[in-house]
Amino acid sequence: MCALVALAFLVPLGLTLREEVRDAALADAARRGALVTGALAVSTDPAAVRRAVLASGDDPAIRPVVHGLGDAEPVGRAPESDLDRARTEQRSIIAAVDGGLVRLDPVVLDDRIAVVETFVPDARLREGADRTWWLLAGVAVALVGAAVIVVDRVATRTVEATAGLVGAAIAVGDGDLGVRVEPGGPRELVEAGYAFNRMADRLVAARTDERELVADLSHRLRTPLTVLRLDAEGLDSDDTGVGAFSAAELDRRRTIRRIRQAIVTLEGEVDVLITTTRKAVTRETGPAECDVSEVVRERMVFWAALAGDQNRPYQVIGAQLRVPAPVPRAELAAALDAVIGNVFRYTPQGTAFEVAVSRRDGYVAIRVDDAGPGIADPDRALRRGASDQGSTGLGLDIAKRVAVQANGSVSIDRARLGGASVVMLLADPGATPRQVSRFGLVGRMAREVREVREQHGTRWPRRRS
């Protein structure tokens, strides 16, 4: 297309240049003829006219010829008809003859009209035109070559951009929502690339929201499941191996056993569902940050209702100010629920507990204390699949995984209340972590709690929502 445009521009230019060359040759002929017509206007003496003809040019072939001066007519190139037309019209005319053009200039004498014929050969008419055409042809070839190179580059970019877009679409179709394209090529493909990236971003957001919804729904099931489990534990024994029972009593005890087993199975499935969806969300969304205090306050709204039903005194300490931590909000909520859920699961009703948040030495500490029997073997309790209470150990494993994700750890110690003290340490994103004793940090937190109580004159138990 570019080559055609260039040719469409160069051809008229060449024709214009050729016309200019022709006009210049005719102007030169008019000048030479004017020397002779001027001489005729002064004198018709043949000698004077001959001198004027000789002065008009060195080439005899293009010297003017005067018609109508005497009996001996010179040999010219113009036909008699053109000479008569010039005499009749008494104006200069241009006529085509063999080998070129002639300019006929009539001159009115006393008793007759003479005609000065000036010949312009074809060579003079084309003088410089061939060179011009070759120059234009070279320019046209250069333009065509440049157009081919430009079109090739544009086509290459178009093909590459199209191939990248197709490959990215196939990858998304195969489930890789993290692929993106670098928009390039023509404007339409660039717009298509940006549209594809926006679509992929929305797909990631939609799938993340979907998994968050599944995790949140599973997460909310924990509280009613805990209530059901506690109610089931309050039922009679389900042991059918010792003693003699009636058929009705055997059926009742078996029903109680099935209820308890179903609750345990359902709790395990919910834990697996939460863990799976949280891992997927974390992998897709990448690192995140949340406010620990806000998460603690939000989750305690859920646990406070169950604590009230079981007459459990509780207290929340240090969750008034914003405390950032480098973990996703939902992940921290799941870990906190797992640790608090263990308090409700493994301590008798009415047992007090405490949740505290502190920030020191490059770490954020979340401490959950209870007044229960404690944990005899903390190291064994932290290992996945091992628990002194016969559970799967998944609760503390969730807390440990979240802490490790935040460059921290989980520790278990004896609580000031007499039971277990589970401490989650998370790296403080606003400080440089230092190597500290986690158990020393737990002790300092306990001392701080005592100092606060002594300062404000508060005593345990105190319930706070």
C-alpha positions as CSV (number, residue, x, y, z in Angstrom):
1,M,0.0,0.0,0.0
2,C,2.8,2.4,0.9
3,A,4.5,1.6,-2.4
4,L,1.4,2.3,-4.4
5,V,1.0,5.7,-2.6
6,A,4.7,6.5,-3.4
7,L,4.2,5.6,-7.1
8,A,1.0,7.6,-7.3
9,F,3.0,10.6,-6.0
10,L,6.1,10.2,-8.1
11,V,4.5,9.6,-11.5
12,P,2.8,13.0,-11.6
13,L,6.0,14.6,-10.3
14,G,7.9,13.1,-13.2
15,L,5.3,14.3,-15.7
16,T,5.5,17.8,-14.2
17,L,9.3,17.8,-14.5
18,R,9.0,16.6,-18.2
19,E,6.6,19.5,-18.9
20,E,9.1,21.9,-17.3
21,V,11.9,20.6,-19.5
22,R,9.7,21.0,-22.7
23,D,8.7,24.5,-21.7
24,A,12.3,25.5,-21.1
25,A,13.3,24.2,-24.6
26,L,10.4,26.1,-26.2
27,A,11.4,29.2,-24.3
28,D,14.9,28.9,-25.7
29,A,13.5,28.5,-29.2
30,A,11.4,31.7,-28.6
31,R,14.5,33.5,-27.6
32,R,16.4,32.4,-30.7
33,G,13.5,33.3,-32.9
34,A,13.2,36.7,-31.3
35,L,16.7,37.6,-32.5
36,V,15.7,37.0,-36.1
37,T,12.2,38.7,-35.8
38,G,13.9,41.7,-34.3
39,A,16.3,41.9,-37.1
40,L,13.5,41.7,-39.7
41,A,11.6,44.5,-38.0
42,V,14.7,46.7,-38.6
43,S,15.8,45.6,-42.0
44,T,14.9,43.0,-44.6
45,D,18.4,43.0,-46.0
46,P,19.5,39.3,-46.5
47,A,22.9,40.0,-45.1
48,A,21.5,41.5,-41.9
49,V,19.0,38.7,-41.6
50,R,21.8,36.1,-42.1
51,R,23.9,37.6,-39.4
52,A,21.0,37.5,-37.0
53,V,20.4,33.8,-37.8
54,L,24.1,33.0,-37.2
55,A,24.0,34.9,-33.9
56,S,21.0,32.8,-32.7
57,G,23.1,29.7,-32.2
58,D,26.1,27.6,-33.0
59,D,24.2,24.5,-34.1
60,P,23.1,24.8,-37.7
61,A,20.3,22.2,-37.2
62,I,18.5,24.5,-34.8
63,R,19.1,27.9,-36.3
64,P,16.0,29.8,-37.3
65,V,14.7,29.7,-41.0
66,V,13.0,32.7,-42.5
67,H,10.1,32.1,-45.0
68,G,8.7,34.7,-47.3
69,L,11.7,37.0,-48.0
70,G,12.5,36.2,-51.6
71,D,12.2,33.9,-54.6
72,A,14.6,31.2,-53.2
73,E,12.6,29.8,-50.2
74,P,14.8,28.1,-47.6
75,V,14.3,24.4,-46.8
76,G,12.4,24.2,-43.5
77,R,10.6,21.5,-41.5
78,A,7.2,23.1,-41.1
79,P,4.6,22.1,-43.7
80,E,3.0,24.8,-45.9
81,S,-0.3,24.5,-44.1
82,D,1.2,25.5,-40.7
83,L,3.0,28.4,-42.4
84,D,-0.2,29.7,-43.9
85,R,-2.0,29.3,-40.6
86,A,0.7,31.4,-38.8
87,R,0.4,34.1,-41.6
88,T,-3.4,34.1,-41.4
89,E,-3.7,34.1,-37.6
90,Q,-0.7,36.4,-37.3
91,R,0.4,34.8,-34.0
92,S,3.0,32.4,-32.9
93,I,2.1,28.7,-33.1
94,I,3.8,25.5,-32.1
95,A,3.6,22.6,-34.6
96,A,4.8,19.0,-34.5
97,V,7.2,17.9,-37.2
98,D,9.4,14.9,-37.7
99,G,12.1,14.8,-35.0
100,G,10.7,17.5,-32.7
101,L,8.7,20.7,-32.7
102,V,8.8,24.0,-34.6
103,R,7.9,27.5,-33.4
104,L,6.4,29.7,-36.1
105,D,6.6,33.4,-35.5
106,P,4.9,35.7,-38.2
107,V,6.6,39.1,-38.9
108,V,4.5,41.7,-40.9
109,L,6.6,43.5,-43.5
110,D,5.6,46.2,-45.9
111,D,4.0,44.1,-48.5
112,R,4.1,40.6,-47.1
113,I,4.2,38.5,-44.0
114,A,7.4,36.6,-43.3
115,V,7.5,33.6,-40.9
116,V,10.5,32.7,-38.7
117,E,10.7,29.0,-38.1
118,T,12.7,27.8,-35.0
119,F,13.2,24.1,-34.7
120,V,13.4,22.2,-31.3
121,P,14.6,18.6,-31.7
122,D,13.3,15.8,-29.5
123,A,16.7,15.4,-27.9
124,R,16.4,19.0,-26.6
125,L,12.8,18.3,-25.4
126,R,14.0,15.3,-23.4
127,E,17.2,16.8,-22.2
128,G,17.4,15.9,-18.5
129,A,14.1,14.0,-18.5
130,D,15.7,10.6,-18.7
131,R,17.9,11.4,-15.7
132,T,14.9,12.6,-13.8
133,W,13.0,9.4,-14.6
134,W,15.9,7.3,-13.4
135,L,16.1,9.3,-10.2
136,L,12.4,8.9,-9.6
137,A,12.6,5.2,-10.3
138,G,15.4,4.9,-7.7
139,V,13.4,6.8,-5.2
140,A,10.4,4.6,-5.9
141,V,12.5,1.4,-5.5
142,A,13.8,2.8,-2.2
143,L,10.3,3.6,-1.0
144,V,9.1,0.1,-1.9
145,G,12.0,-1.5,-0.1
146,A,11.4,0.7,3.0
147,A,7.7,-0.2,2.8
148,V,8.5,-3.9,2.7
149,I,10.7,-3.6,5.7
150,V,8.2,-1.7,7.7
151,V,5.4,-4.0,6.7
152,D,7.5,-7.0,7.7
153,R,8.3,-5.5,11.1
154,V,4.6,-4.7,11.7
155,A,3.6,-8.2,10.6
156,T,6.2,-9.7,12.9
157,R,5.0,-7.7,15.9
158,T,1.4,-8.6,15.0
159,V,2.2,-12.3,14.8
160,E,4.2,-12.2,18.0
161,A,1.4,-10.3,19.9
162,T,-1.2,-12.6,18.5
163,A,0.7,-15.7,19.5
164,G,1.3,-14.4,23.0
165,L,-2.4,-13.7,23.4
166,V,-3.3,-17.1,22.1
167,G,-0.8,-18.8,24.4
168,A,-2.1,-16.8,27.4
169,A,-5.7,-17.7,26.6
170,I,-4.8,-21.4,26.4
171,A,-2.9,-21.1,29.8
172,V,-6.0,-19.5,31.4
173,G,-8.2,-22.2,29.9
174,D,-5.9,-24.8,31.5
175,G,-6.3,-23.1,34.9
176,D,-3.2,-20.9,35.1
177,L,-4.8,-17.6,36.2
178,G,-1.5,-16.0,37.0
179,V,-0.5,-15.6,33.3
180,R,-0.5,-12.1,31.8
181,V,0.4,-10.7,28.4
182,E,2.6,-7.8,27.4
183,P,0.4,-5.7,25.1
184,G,2.0,-5.0,21.8
185,G,1.5,-4.9,18.1
186,P,-1.2,-2.8,16.4
187,R,-3.6,-0.7,18.5
188,E,-6.4,-3.3,18.3
189,L,-4.1,-6.0,19.6
190,V,-2.8,-3.7,22.4
191,E,-6.3,-3.0,23.5
192,A,-7.1,-6.8,23.3
193,G,-4.0,-7.5,25.5
194,Y,-5.1,-5.0,28.2
195,A,-8.6,-6.4,28.0
196,F,-7.2,-9.9,28.5
197,N,-5.2,-8.8,31.5
198,R,-8.3,-7.2,33.1
199,M,-10.3,-10.3,32.4
200,A,-7.6,-12.5,34.1
201,D,-7.5,-10.1,37.1
202,R,-11.2,-10.4,37.5
203,L,-11.1,-14.1,37.2
204,V,-8.5,-14.3,40.0
205,A,-10.6,-11.9,42.1
206,A,-13.7,-13.9,41.5
207,R,-12.1,-17.3,42.3
208,T,-10.4,-15.8,45.4
209,D,-13.7,-14.3,46.6
210,E,-15.4,-17.7,46.0
211,R,-12.8,-19.5,48.0
212,E,-12.9,-16.9,50.7
213,L,-16.6,-17.4,50.9
214,V,-16.2,-21.1,51.2
215,A,-13.6,-20.7,53.9
216,D,-15.6,-18.1,55.8
217,L,-18.7,-20.3,55.7
218,S,-16.7,-23.2,56.9
219,H,-15.1,-21.0,59.5
220,R,-18.5,-19.9,60.8
221,L,-19.5,-23.5,61.3
222,R,-16.9,-24.0,64.0
223,T,-18.8,-22.2,66.7
224,P,-22.1,-24.2,66.3
225,L,-20.1,-27.4,65.9
226,T,-18.3,-26.7,69.1
227,V,-21.6,-26.1,70.8
228,L,-22.9,-29.4,69.4
229,R,-19.8,-31.3,70.5
230,L,-20.0,-29.9,74.0
231,D,-23.7,-30.8,74.2
232,A,-22.9,-34.2,73.0
233,E,-20.2,-34.6,75.6
234,G,-22.8,-33.7,78.2
235,L,-24.9,-36.7,77.2
236,D,-24.7,-40.1,79.0
237,S,-21.9,-42.6,78.3
238,D,-21.9,-44.4,75.0
239,D,-20.0,-47.4,76.3
240,T,-21.8,-50.6,75.4
241,G,-19.1,-53.0,76.3
242,V,-19.5,-53.2,80.1
243,G,-22.8,-54.2,81.8
244,A,-26.1,-55.5,80.7
245,F,-28.4,-53.1,78.9
246,S,-31.9,-53.4,77.5
247,A,-32.4,-53.1,73.8
248,A,-33.7,-49.5,74.2
249,E,-30.7,-48.5,76.3
250,L,-28.3,-50.1,73.8
251,D,-29.9,-48.3,70.9
252,R,-29.8,-45.0,72.9
253,R,-26.1,-45.4,73.7
254,R,-25.3,-46.3,70.1
255,T,-27.1,-43.2,68.9
256,I,-25.1,-41.1,71.3
257,R,-21.9,-42.7,69.9
258,R,-22.9,-42.0,66.3
259,I,-23.7,-38.4,67.2
260,R,-20.3,-37.9,68.8
261,Q,-18.5,-39.6,65.9
262,A,-20.4,-37.6,63.3
263,I,-19.5,-34.3,65.1
264,V,-15.8,-35.3,65.2
265,T,-15.9,-36.2,61.5
266,L,-17.7,-33.0,60.6
267,E,-15.2,-30.9,62.6
268,G,-12.3,-32.7,60.8
269,E,-13.9,-32.0,57.4
270,V,-14.4,-28.4,58.2
271,D,-10.8,-28.0,59.3
272,V,-9.5,-29.6,56.1
273,L,-11.8,-27.4,54.0
274,I,-10.6,-24.3,55.8
275,T,-7.0,-25.3,55.4
276,T,-7.3,-26.2,51.8
277,T,-9.1,-23.0,50.8
278,R,-6.8,-20.8,52.8
279,K,-3.7,-22.3,51.1
280,A,-5.3,-21.7,47.7
281,V,-6.2,-18.1,48.6
282,T,-2.8,-17.4,50.0
283,R,-1.0,-18.8,46.9
284,E,-3.1,-16.7,44.6
285,T,-3.2,-13.4,46.4
286,G,0.3,-13.5,47.8
287,P,1.5,-11.9,51.0
288,A,-1.0,-9.8,52.9
289,E,-1.2,-7.8,56.1
290,C,-3.9,-7.5,58.7
291,D,-4.7,-5.8,62.0
292,V,-4.2,-8.4,64.8
293,S,-6.3,-6.4,67.3
294,E,-9.2,-6.1,64.8
295,V,-9.1,-9.8,64.2
296,V,-9.1,-10.6,67.9
297,R,-12.0,-8.3,68.6
298,E,-14.0,-9.7,65.7
299,R,-13.4,-13.4,66.6
300,M,-14.1,-12.8,70.3
301,V,-17.6,-11.6,69.3
302,F,-18.3,-15.1,68.1
303,W,-16.6,-16.9,71.1
304,A,-18.2,-14.5,73.7
305,A,-21.7,-16.0,73.1
306,L,-20.4,-19.5,73.7
307,A,-18.4,-18.4,76.7
308,G,-21.6,-16.9,78.2
309,D,-23.5,-20.1,77.7
310,Q,-20.8,-22.1,79.5
311,N,-20.2,-19.5,82.2
312,R,-16.6,-19.0,81.2
313,P,-15.0,-15.8,82.5
314,Y,-12.8,-14.3,79.9
315,Q,-10.7,-11.2,79.3
316,V,-9.2,-9.5,76.2
317,I,-6.0,-7.5,76.8
318,G,-4.1,-5.1,74.5
319,A,-6.5,-5.3,71.5
320,Q,-7.4,-1.6,71.5
321,L,-4.6,-0.2,69.3
322,R,-3.8,-1.3,65.7
323,V,-1.1,-4.0,65.6
324,P,-0.2,-5.0,62.0
325,A,1.0,-8.5,61.2
326,P,2.3,-10.0,57.8
327,V,-0.5,-12.6,57.5
328,P,-3.8,-12.7,55.6
329,R,-6.7,-11.7,57.8
330,A,-8.6,-14.9,57.2
331,E,-5.5,-17.0,58.0
332,L,-5.0,-15.4,61.3
333,A,-8.7,-15.7,62.2
334,A,-8.6,-19.4,61.4
335,A,-5.5,-19.9,63.6
336,L,-7.0,-17.9,66.5
337,D,-10.3,-19.9,66.3
338,A,-8.2,-23.1,66.4
339,V,-6.4,-22.1,69.6
340,I,-9.5,-20.7,71.4
341,G,-11.5,-23.7,70.2
342,N,-9.0,-26.0,72.0
343,V,-9.8,-24.1,75.2
344,F,-13.5,-24.9,74.9
345,R,-12.8,-28.4,73.7
346,Y,-10.3,-29.6,76.4
347,T,-11.3,-27.6,79.5
348,P,-14.4,-28.0,81.6
349,Q,-17.3,-25.6,81.4
350,G,-16.7,-22.6,83.6
351,T,-13.0,-22.6,83.1
352,A,-11.7,-19.0,82.6
353,F,-9.5,-18.0,79.7
354,E,-7.7,-14.9,78.5
355,V,-6.6,-13.5,75.1
356,A,-3.8,-10.9,75.0
357,V,-2.0,-9.0,72.2
358,S,1.4,-7.3,72.6
359,R,4.1,-5.9,70.5
360,R,7.8,-5.9,71.4
361,D,11.3,-6.9,70.3
362,G,10.3,-7.1,66.6
363,Y,7.4,-9.5,67.2
364,V,3.7,-9.4,67.6
365,A,2.6,-11.9,70.3
366,I,-0.9,-13.3,70.6
367,R,-1.3,-15.2,73.9
368,V,-4.3,-17.5,74.8
369,D,-4.2,-18.6,78.5
370,D,-6.7,-20.8,80.3
371,A,-7.2,-22.0,83.8
372,G,-7.6,-25.7,82.8
373,P,-5.5,-28.7,83.5
374,G,-2.7,-27.6,81.1
375,I,-0.7,-29.6,78.5
376,A,1.6,-32.2,79.9
377,D,3.8,-32.6,76.8
378,P,3.9,-29.3,74.8
379,D,6.4,-30.6,72.2
380,R,4.2,-33.6,71.4
381,A,1.1,-31.3,71.3
382,L,2.8,-29.2,68.6
383,R,3.4,-32.1,66.3
384,R,0.7,-32.7,63.8
385,G,-1.4,-35.7,64.4
386,A,-0.3,-36.1,68.0
387,S,-2.3,-34.9,71.0
388,D,-2.7,-35.8,74.6
389,Q,-6.5,-35.5,74.3
390,G,-6.8,-38.0,71.4
391,S,-7.6,-35.4,68.7
392,T,-5.8,-34.9,65.3
393,G,-3.8,-32.0,66.6
394,L,-4.9,-29.9,63.7
395,G,-5.8,-26.8,65.8
396,L,-2.2,-26.1,66.9
397,D,-0.9,-27.2,63.5
398,I,-3.0,-24.4,61.9
399,A,-1.6,-21.9,64.4
400,K,2.0,-23.1,63.8
401,R,1.6,-22.9,60.0
402,V,0.3,-19.3,60.2
403,A,3.1,-18.3,62.6
404,V,5.8,-19.8,60.4
405,Q,4.3,-18.0,57.4
406,A,4.8,-14.7,59.3
407,N,8.4,-15.7,60.2
408,G,7.4,-16.5,63.7
409,S,6.7,-19.5,65.8
410,V,4.3,-21.1,68.4
411,S,5.2,-22.0,71.9
412,I,3.3,-23.6,74.8
413,D,4.0,-22.8,78.5
414,R,2.3,-22.9,81.9
415,A,-0.2,-20.0,82.1
416,R,-0.4,-17.7,85.1
417,L,-4.0,-18.9,85.4
418,G,-2.8,-22.4,86.0
419,G,-3.5,-24.0,82.7
420,A,-1.9,-23.9,79.2
421,S,-0.5,-20.7,77.6
422,V,-0.3,-20.8,73.8
423,V,1.7,-18.0,72.3
424,M,1.8,-17.2,68.6
425,L,4.8,-15.0,67.6
426,L,4.5,-13.1,64.3
427,A,7.2,-10.9,62.8
428,D,6.4,-7.3,63.3
429,P,6.5,-5.6,59.8
430,G,7.3,-2.3,61.3
431,A,10.4,-3.5,63.2
432,T,13.5,-5.5,62.7
433,P,13.1,-8.9,64.5
434,R,15.7,-9.9,67.1
435,Q,16.4,-13.2,68.7
436,V,14.5,-13.3,71.9
437,S,13.3,-15.9,74.3
438,R,9.7,-16.6,73.5
439,F,9.1,-18.0,77.0
440,G,10.7,-14.8,78.4
441,L,8.2,-12.8,76.3
442,V,5.4,-14.8,77.7
443,G,6.6,-14.1,81.3
444,R,6.9,-10.4,80.5
445,M,3.4,-10.4,79.2
446,A,2.1,-12.0,82.3
447,R,3.9,-9.4,84.5
448,E,2.4,-6.6,82.4
449,V,-1.1,-8.1,83.0
450,R,-0.5,-8.1,86.7
451,E,0.8,-4.6,86.7
452,V,-2.2,-3.4,84.8
453,R,-4.6,-5.1,87.1
454,E,-2.8,-3.7,90.2
455,Q,-2.8,-0.3,88.7
456,H,-6.5,-0.3,88.0
457,G,-7.6,-2.4,90.9
458,T,-9.2,-5.1,88.8
459,R,-9.4,-8.7,89.9
460,W,-10.0,-12.0,88.1
461,P,-12.5,-13.0,86.8
462,R,-13.7,-10.1,84.6
463,R,-15.8,-10.5,81.5
464,R,-15.2,-8.3,78.5
465,S,-16.6,-8.4,75.1
